[in-house]
Amino acid sequence: MGALLFDTTEAAVKLAHFLAWDIRLPVVVLGHEVPPELQDAPAGSVSVGEDLKDALRSLLVLALNPTPLMPGIPQPARIATPSAP
């Protein structure tokens, strides 16, 4: 679904970079600015305060947005079909 980044040490950012760019998971950073390595990640990366509830909410919102399979190629829009009564 995504990754929560609690610190911005070199090892943590390296793992988050792998998750954001290679696996294409959204990343939410708690209590710090988004490191330059994670900015413009395909699935998104945001910074929130120290509140874990806000971080989880942000992660869920990012996870709901479709991620392009290839960089620079827009993904087709999803069409909701009405359910049968």
N, C-alpha and C positions, 0 to 999 in steps of 0.2 A: 504494500500500500504506500509506503514512504518511509522517510527517516527523520528522526529527531536528533539534532546536534546540540549536545549540552555544553560542549567546550570547543574551543577553536585551536587546540594543540595541532601540531603538524600531522601527527598520526591520525587524529580524528578527521581533519580536513581532507587528508589523502583518501581515507575510506569513504567519506561523504562525496568526494569528487568521483570516485569509482561508481558509487550508487547513483549519483545524479546524471553523469554523462554516459556511462557504459550500460548500466541497467535501466536508466531513464526513470528513476523514482523521484518524486518530489522531496525536497529537503526543507525542514523548518528549523531555524537556528534560535535557540532560547538564550536570551540575555546578552547577546552579542550582535554585532553587525554581520551581514552576510559576507563571508570572505570572498575576495576577488575571484578565486578559483571556482566558486559556485554560482557567481552571477551569470544570468542568462542561460541557466541550465534548461534543457528541453522541457522537463516536466514542471519546472518552476522551483524557486527558492525564495523564502521570505524570512524575515527576522521578526520575532515577537518578543515581548517582555519576559518576565520570569514566570508568568502564570501558565501552568501545564495545561489547563483547560483551554486557554486561547491557542496554545500550540497544537493541541489535538484537533481543535476545530479548524484551524488553518490547514493542517495536514489533510483532513478529510475533504475540504473544499478543493485543494490542489489535486487530490487523488481523483476527484470526480471529473476533472477536465481531461479530455483526451490528449495524449502525447503524440506528436508526429513520429512516425516510424523512421523516417529519414530526415535529417536536418534540411530545412528549407522547403520541404514538401508539405503543403497543407493537407490535413486529414479531412476526409469527407464529413459533412455534417451528419449527426445522428438524428434520425427521424423517429419520433415517438409514435407508435401505433396504438390506436384505441383498443382497449381490452373488450372482449365480448361480454355482454350482460349476463 
